[in-house]
Each structure stands twice: as C-alpha cells, then as structure tokens.
C-alpha cells in the first residue's frame, strides 16, 4: 500500500474558480485535498492537509498567495497537518474550526492528558474485547487509537464555529453546517453565492466515509449525543440534501456535480448494509467480529480489518436502537441476533 502511494504525484488544479491541491497519503484513500478560493480579495483555505515534508513543500511551492483564512472540517491528521506552518508563514491568518474539533485537538495534544487517554483506551480495549477479538487484537486497537493523537498538533484558533454561523465577506457569505457522523465535530462549508459545498469527509464520490464507534474522548460525547454515530451521520446527510448545491468539493476522490444523486446512493448503501447484517444474524447470535468477517471478508490488512469491525459495530448499534436486533452477553462476550 505505502509503496504504491510513493509513486503518486501531487496535483494543483483549478476547478470552476477553486484551486485544489491533491497530495498523497499512505492509506487506501491515496490522496487528501486542500482547497483555496477567493472572496473579495480574501484568500480562503479549506482544510490543511497532512504534515508530511513532501506534501508541505509541494503545497507551498504551488500557491502564489498565502491564505488569509483557513477553515478546518474535522480533527483528523490529514486535515489539520499544516495549520502551524500556515500560521508561521502568515501570522495574520485566521484559523477557524468547530468548538468540538478544537476541544478534541486540544485534549489529544495536551501532555497532561496522557494518563486520561491511557485510561480511556484501557476501558475501550476491555469493551472491544467483548466483540470477539483476542487479547492481542484488542491491544492492537488500543495501539492504533493512542498512536493517532500523536500526529495531532495544537494551534489556537482565531474563531470557533457553530452550526448555522455565517462568515461574511461583504459580497458573499460562507455558511457553517454541523455534520457529525464521520467525527463528532465535523463541519461542511457552503459558499452561498457560488453554491459550492466543501464537504470534508462527510460526502465522498466513490466510497462512504468511515462511521465508527471506537473513540478515546468520551467526555465530549456528553455535549452532543454521539451514542449512535450512524444515526448522526444519516441525519447530517438529510441536512445537506436540503441544500441547493452546484458543485461539491470533497477531501478525497473526485469532485461531485450531482450531490443529491450521490446522497441517495450513500443512503441506499447503508440501507443495504443494515439489511445484510440483519440477515447474517437472523436467529443466529454472532459476535461483531464474526459478523464483520462474513460481511466484509477477512482478506485485508490489519488497519482495514479494524475499520471493518468498527463500521460493523456502528451499524449494529443503529439496528439495536431501533429494536430490530437484540444484544446478548454470554461468557464475557457480546453477541447480536435479529
């Protein structure tokens, strides 16, 4: 996987007045994108890429003007990587993100929270161990989740955003839309005049964004009910579906010109997955791990193996909360049946 990514080339292209910088990342997504556009002589960046030397060098070499504003979609490292460098190069740049995204980044990057992260990770390891994982596999989940925050670097934002906020530039406004699902603090941004949507990871052109339940910041969930992340995601999709959007600029993959059609496809995808999972466990109690193996298969690398389990868990929770399946605890393990 990584070798293939090394051969991918960065691209800087103009699409309907929006500049897209596309740089390689070592995941199946292959690329992450930063977008730059102007409103009334102000340069705005959406997301900040990943903090890899090659990505950073090629991005700054590609642009003619440093952004005056940078709006962050969510807290993952391939979206916030260059925020410190952008601020260093332009101290007057305004950094904007949602309140929840800010608090997650700040919490993860604070050395004083190492013990708390370790404790919540330990509790999560015990919980996912009930899903059918061996002790070694459960420990690997913990290792992934504690390694992820180490890639996150804190930079104090200039403005914290809430759902419905509008950033005015005189002749045009950017509207902030809260879209929890992929993460609890995810936002999309709508350029109201152009009807351009910058969707982050909320809506992608070819695959559905990962919707999982394994998190190590439980206290933030008390401020927003995120106990059913798939439900949150589907509700966020409905919110976006009500918009009149001309072009959607996602963080990965291709530009989307038919947003309502793509949203319908994503809804159908999750409907199909929910039905298939129900059929797998019809009158046959199985662990989330076994369900994941049947639904996704087992021929995948370790990282995607864990993502598949996490995705399965979010769908099981959704079905459970609709009283369509039942949870059974037996010998310290959790099973589900329909």
MARLO-808581 format. One line per 10 residues: number of its first residue (from 1); their letters; for each residue x, y, z of C-alpha. Coordinates in nm, 4 decimals, always signed. Each point is the difference from the previous one (the first is absolute). Example, Ala and Ser with C-alpha at 12.3 -4.5 7.8 and 13.67 -1.06 7.14 Angstrom:
BEGIN
1) as) +1.2300,-0.4500,+0.7800 | +0.1370,+0.3440,-0.0660 .
//
This chain:
BEGIN
1) xxxxxxxxxx) +0.0000,+0.0000,+0.0000 | +0.2666,+0.2522,+0.1013 | +0.2201,-0.0796,-0.3002 | -0.2861,+0.0743,-0.2344 | -0.0618,+0.3350,+0.1673 | +0.3644,+0.0997,-0.0435 | -0.0454,-0.0041,-0.3765 | -0.3019,+0.2303,+0.0080 | +0.0573,+0.3603,-0.1023 | -0.1350,+0.3145,+0.1620 .
11) xxxxxxxxxx) -0.2351,+0.2092,-0.2132 | -0.0987,+0.3654,+0.0116 | -0.2980,+0.0723,-0.2231 | -0.2677,+0.2653,-0.0473 | -0.3651,-0.1110,-0.0043 | -0.2677,+0.2655,-0.0559 | +0.2036,+0.2668,+0.1780 | +0.1062,-0.2301,+0.2872 | +0.3576,-0.1232,+0.0256 | +0.0493,-0.3560,+0.1201 .
21) xxxxxxxxxx) +0.3291,-0.1283,+0.1351 | -0.0043,-0.3800,+0.0009 | +0.2845,-0.1727,+0.1848 | +0.0675,-0.3691,+0.0700 | -0.0662,-0.1667,+0.3351 | +0.0840,-0.3594,+0.1066 | -0.3567,-0.1344,+0.0153 | -0.2470,-0.1568,-0.2414 | -0.1358,+0.3489,-0.0658 | +0.3353,+0.0754,-0.1696 .
31) xxxxxxxxxx) -0.0422,+0.3804,+0.0030 | -0.1186,+0.2767,+0.2276 | -0.1046,+0.3399,-0.1350 | +0.0313,+0.3613,+0.1047 | -0.2133,+0.2610,-0.1735 | +0.0718,+0.3691,-0.0533 | -0.2340,+0.2662,-0.1346 | -0.0489,+0.3750,+0.0205 | -0.2856,+0.2189,+0.1197 | +0.0425,+0.3797,-0.0208 .
41) xxxxxxxxxx) +0.3803,-0.0274,-0.0223 | +0.0163,-0.2256,+0.3070 | +0.1602,-0.3388,-0.0571 | -0.1710,-0.2874,+0.1804 | +0.1371,-0.3500,+0.0533 | -0.2240,-0.2917,+0.0876 | +0.1901,-0.2598,+0.2045 | +0.3747,-0.0139,+0.0545 | +0.1177,-0.3328,-0.1395 | +0.2483,-0.2284,+0.1692 .
51) xxxxxxxxxx) +0.3326,+0.0927,+0.1579 | +0.2296,-0.2032,-0.2237 | +0.3128,+0.1787,-0.1305 | -0.0743,-0.0714,-0.3660 | -0.3642,+0.1038,+0.0328 | +0.0944,+0.3240,+0.1758 | +0.2795,+0.0905,-0.2401 | -0.2083,-0.0556,-0.3120 | -0.3023,+0.1808,+0.1386 | +0.1881,+0.3174,+0.0874 .
61) xxxxxxxxxx) +0.1897,-0.0146,-0.3293 | -0.3324,-0.0208,-0.1890 | -0.1823,+0.2985,+0.1463 | +0.0585,+0.3634,-0.0950 | -0.1686,+0.1505,+0.3049 | -0.0211,-0.1177,+0.3590 | -0.3555,-0.0421,+0.1288 | -0.1556,+0.2689,+0.2166 | -0.2404,-0.2533,+0.1502 | +0.0160,-0.3736,+0.0563 .
71) xxxxxxxxxx) -0.3167,-0.1920,+0.0880 | +0.0460,-0.3530,+0.1406 | -0.2596,-0.2722,-0.0634 | +0.0989,-0.2358,+0.2833 | +0.2779,-0.1181,+0.2266 | +0.1660,-0.2804,-0.1989 | +0.3727,+0.0428,-0.0750 | -0.0449,+0.0084,-0.3792 | -0.2157,+0.3127,+0.0381 | +0.1898,+0.2085,+0.2566 .
81) xxxxxxxxxx) +0.3630,-0.0827,-0.0797 | +0.1210,+0.3395,-0.1230 | -0.1852,+0.2325,+0.2367 | +0.3173,+0.0894,+0.1933 | +0.2023,+0.0616,-0.3163 | -0.2779,+0.2093,-0.1515 | -0.0065,+0.2136,+0.3154 | +0.3778,+0.0303,+0.0046 | +0.0079,+0.1168,-0.3602 | -0.2964,+0.2343,+0.0449 .
91) xxxxxxxxxx) -0.0496,+0.0947,+0.3679 | -0.3033,+0.2080,-0.1002 | -0.1810,-0.2992,-0.1440 | -0.3303,-0.0742,+0.1750 | -0.0351,-0.3648,+0.1032 | -0.3595,-0.1222,+0.0342 | -0.1456,-0.3308,+0.1187 | -0.2973,-0.1346,+0.1926 | +0.0026,+0.0145,+0.3776 | +0.0007,-0.3788,+0.0298 .
101) xxxxxxxxxx) +0.2835,-0.0413,-0.2503 | +0.2035,+0.2581,+0.1920 | -0.0609,-0.1709,+0.3335 | +0.0885,-0.3440,-0.1393 | +0.3261,+0.1268,-0.1534 | +0.0917,+0.1874,+0.3175 | -0.0806,-0.2975,+0.2238 | +0.1922,-0.2518,-0.2096 | +0.3079,+0.2211,-0.0365 | +0.0245,+0.1006,+0.3676 .
111) xxxxxxxxxx) +0.2781,-0.2023,+0.1734 | -0.1930,+0.0300,+0.3267 | -0.2723,-0.2222,-0.1480 | +0.2260,-0.2959,-0.0766 | -0.1214,-0.1852,+0.3084 | -0.3651,+0.0687,-0.0843 | +0.0535,-0.1205,-0.3580 | +0.1638,-0.3165,+0.1329 | -0.2882,-0.0628,+0.2408 | -0.2741,+0.0524,-0.2580 .
121) xxxxxxxxxx) +0.1943,-0.2155,-0.2457 | +0.0261,-0.2746,+0.2632 | -0.3778,+0.0105,+0.0497 | -0.0527,-0.0131,-0.3755 | +0.2327,-0.3011,-0.0328 | -0.2114,-0.1825,+0.2578 | -0.3182,+0.0916,-0.1883 | +0.1206,-0.1037,-0.3471 | +0.1350,-0.3208,+0.1501 | -0.3631,-0.0948,+0.0533 .
131) xxxxxxxxxx) -0.0582,+0.0348,-0.3756 | +0.1857,-0.3238,-0.0692 | +0.3570,+0.1272,-0.0260 | +0.2878,-0.1856,+0.1604 | +0.1943,+0.1841,+0.2698 | +0.2768,+0.0671,-0.2526 | -0.2447,+0.1427,-0.2565 | -0.1696,+0.2179,+0.2644 | +0.3405,+0.1357,+0.1024 | +0.0720,+0.0859,-0.3640 .
141) xxxxxxxxxx) -0.3204,+0.2074,-0.0101 | +0.1324,+0.1912,+0.3008 | +0.3382,+0.0502,-0.1669 | -0.1606,+0.1460,-0.3112 | -0.2201,+0.2332,+0.2023 | +0.2861,+0.1291,+0.2151 | +0.2331,+0.0423,-0.3000 | -0.2540,+0.2106,-0.1915 | -0.0008,+0.2951,+0.2500 | +0.3801,+0.0230,-0.0173 .
151) xxxxxxxxxx) -0.0362,+0.1302,-0.3556 | -0.2185,+0.2872,+0.1218 | +0.1621,+0.3358,+0.0791 | -0.1942,+0.2780,+0.1693 | -0.0299,+0.3508,-0.1383 | -0.2337,+0.2445,+0.1706 | -0.2835,+0.0982,-0.2365 | -0.1064,+0.3595,-0.0544 | -0.3678,-0.0896,-0.0252 | -0.2116,-0.2897,+0.1236 .
161) xxxxxxxxxx) -0.2936,-0.0953,-0.2187 | -0.3486,-0.1286,+0.0688 | -0.2720,-0.1385,-0.2221 | -0.1636,+0.2753,-0.2039 | +0.2763,+0.2570,+0.0477 | +0.0732,+0.2167,-0.3021 | +0.3338,+0.1616,-0.0811 | -0.0621,+0.3213,-0.1906 | +0.2344,+0.1328,-0.2676 | -0.2160,+0.2873,-0.1200 .
171) xxxxxxxxxx) -0.1318,-0.1372,-0.3288 | -0.0183,-0.3633,+0.1079 | -0.0401,-0.2142,+0.3104 | +0.1341,-0.3389,+0.1010 | -0.2557,-0.2014,+0.1952 | +0.1120,-0.2555,+0.2590 | -0.1926,-0.3262,+0.0134 | +0.0571,-0.2431,+0.2856 | +0.0170,-0.3552,-0.1384 | +0.0884,-0.2474,+0.2776 .
181) xxxxxxxxxx) +0.0463,-0.3591,-0.1127 | +0.3496,-0.0614,-0.1307 | +0.1144,+0.1900,+0.3108 | -0.1987,+0.1680,+0.2724 | +0.1197,+0.3514,-0.0918 | -0.0083,-0.0202,-0.3799 | -0.1226,+0.3029,-0.1976 | -0.0665,+0.0788,-0.3662 | +0.0230,+0.3490,-0.1486 | -0.2384,+0.1461,-0.2587 .
191) xxxxxxxxxx) +0.1057,+0.2865,-0.2259 | -0.3476,+0.1540,-0.0231 | +0.0462,+0.2089,-0.3145 | +0.1774,-0.2667,-0.2052 | -0.1993,-0.2876,+0.1565 | +0.3231,-0.1893,+0.0531 | +0.0132,-0.2507,+0.2871 | +0.3291,-0.0947,+0.1632 | -0.0941,-0.3339,+0.1512 | +0.3170,-0.1246,+0.1720 .
201) xxxxxxxxxx) -0.0450,-0.3715,+0.0656 | -0.3780,+0.0219,+0.0379 | -0.0772,-0.0808,-0.3637 | +0.2469,-0.1717,-0.2336 | -0.0486,-0.0851,-0.3671 | +0.0724,-0.3751,-0.0040 | -0.0087,-0.1396,+0.3512 | -0.1890,+0.0792,+0.3176 | +0.1975,+0.1638,+0.2812 | +0.0931,-0.2167,+0.2930 .
211) xxxxxxxxxx) -0.2612,+0.0071,+0.2769 | +0.1342,-0.1613,+0.3154 | -0.0500,-0.0220,+0.3747 | +0.3563,-0.0391,+0.1318 | +0.0988,+0.3345,+0.1547 | +0.2237,+0.1044,+0.2869 | -0.1687,+0.3312,+0.0896 | -0.3228,-0.1095,+0.1697 | -0.0559,+0.3238,+0.1960 | -0.0657,+0.1928,-0.3217 .
221) xxxxxxxxxx) -0.2882,-0.2315,-0.0797 | -0.1838,+0.1392,+0.3008 | -0.0336,+0.3333,-0.1824 | -0.1503,-0.1602,-0.3099 | -0.1781,-0.3334,-0.0111 | +0.2397,-0.2117,-0.2063 | -0.1038,-0.3373,+0.1388 | -0.1427,-0.0915,-0.3411 | +0.2531,+0.1365,-0.2538 | -0.1720,-0.1479,-0.3058 .
231) xxxxxxxxxx) -0.3256,+0.1698,+0.0990 | +0.1914,+0.3271,+0.0425 | +0.1571,-0.0475,-0.3419 | -0.3297,-0.0712,-0.1765 | -0.1609,+0.3030,+0.1637 | +0.2955,+0.2113,-0.1166 | -0.0499,-0.1341,-0.3531 | -0.3635,+0.1118,+0.0095 | +0.1113,+0.3481,+0.1014 | +0.2374,+0.0230,-0.2980 .
241) xxxxxxxxxx) -0.2585,-0.1520,-0.2358 | -0.2286,+0.2994,+0.0648 | +0.2603,+0.2413,-0.1408 | +0.0091,+0.1285,-0.3565 | +0.3595,-0.0892,-0.0910 | +0.1630,+0.0378,-0.3398 | +0.3393,-0.1639,+0.0641 | +0.1303,-0.1999,+0.2971 | +0.3704,+0.0007,+0.0808 | +0.0855,-0.3051,+0.2184 .
251) xxxxxxxxxx) +0.3236,-0.0590,+0.1900 | +0.0753,-0.3179,-0.1958 | -0.0820,-0.1447,-0.3406 | -0.1898,+0.1874,-0.2745 | -0.2003,+0.3215,-0.0214 | -0.3763,-0.0659,+0.0296 | -0.2356,+0.1734,-0.2433 | -0.3161,-0.1939,+0.0898 | -0.0165,+0.0299,+0.3790 | -0.3609,-0.1155,+0.0486 .
261) xxxxxxxxxx) +0.0641,-0.3097,-0.2100 | +0.3150,-0.0782,+0.1972 | -0.1814,+0.0425,+0.3320 | -0.2724,-0.2379,-0.1207 | +0.2702,-0.2564,-0.0854 | +0.1569,+0.0335,+0.3463 | -0.3374,-0.0410,+0.1710 | -0.0716,-0.3107,-0.2065 | +0.3446,-0.1388,+0.0794 | -0.0657,+0.0225,+0.3744 .
271) xxxxxxxxxx) -0.3518,-0.1364,-0.0409 | +0.1422,-0.3007,-0.1843 | +0.2711,-0.0537,+0.2605 | -0.2501,+0.0141,+0.2842 | -0.2206,-0.2553,-0.1753 | +0.2936,-0.2320,-0.0722 | +0.1156,+0.0111,+0.3613 | -0.3509,-0.0795,+0.1204 | -0.0098,-0.3006,-0.2336 | +0.3399,-0.1244,+0.1191 .
281) xxxxxxxxxx) -0.1207,-0.0176,+0.3622 | -0.3557,-0.1152,-0.0635 | -0.0722,-0.2445,+0.2842 | +0.3775,-0.0499,+0.0287 | +0.1830,+0.1953,+0.2744 | +0.3469,+0.1076,-0.1166 | +0.2757,+0.2277,+0.1271 | +0.0659,+0.3321,-0.1772 | +0.3343,-0.1418,-0.1152 | -0.1630,-0.3047,-0.1616 .
291) xxxxxxxxxx) -0.2654,+0.2204,-0.1605 | +0.2752,+0.2228,-0.1360 | +0.1838,-0.3008,-0.1458 | -0.3127,-0.1249,-0.1762 | -0.1002,+0.3423,-0.1295 | +0.3391,+0.1496,-0.0951 | +0.2169,-0.3122,-0.0280 | +0.3342,-0.0624,+0.1716 | +0.2456,+0.0616,-0.2837 | +0.1153,+0.3488,+0.1011 .
301) xxxxxxxxxx) +0.2860,+0.1644,+0.1852 | -0.0194,+0.0489,+0.3748 | -0.1021,+0.3650,-0.0124 | -0.2932,-0.0629,-0.2355 | -0.0876,-0.3129,+0.2005 | -0.0570,+0.2257,+0.3019 | -0.1847,+0.2626,-0.2038 | -0.2357,-0.2709,-0.1253 | -0.0746,-0.1087,+0.3572 | -0.0576,+0.3608,+0.1053 .
311) xxxxxxxxxx) -0.2333,+0.0580,-0.2946 | -0.1898,-0.3192,+0.0827 | -0.0397,+0.1124,+0.3618 | -0.1531,+0.3341,-0.1024 | -0.2586,-0.1797,-0.2150 | -0.0809,-0.2455,+0.2787 | -0.0531,+0.2865,+0.2453 | -0.2315,+0.1714,-0.2496 | -0.2077,-0.3166,-0.0395 | -0.0027,-0.0632,+0.3740 .
321) xxxxxxxxxx) -0.1309,+0.3483,+0.0763 | -0.2811,-0.0606,-0.2491 | -0.0862,-0.3250,+0.1855 | +0.0681,-0.2025,-0.3152 | +0.2697,-0.2148,+0.1609 | +0.0808,-0.1160,+0.3503 | +0.3253,+0.0027,+0.1938 | +0.0964,-0.3105,+0.1962 | +0.2862,-0.0144,+0.2508 | +0.1411,-0.3485,+0.0443 .
331) xxxxxxxx) +0.3256,-0.1091,+0.1645 | +0.1344,+0.3545,-0.0054 | -0.0713,+0.0438,-0.3709 | -0.2650,+0.2037,-0.1832 | -0.2163,-0.1649,-0.2668 | -0.2759,+0.1418,-0.2174 | -0.2967,-0.1692,-0.1653 | -0.3037,+0.1110,-0.1961 .
//
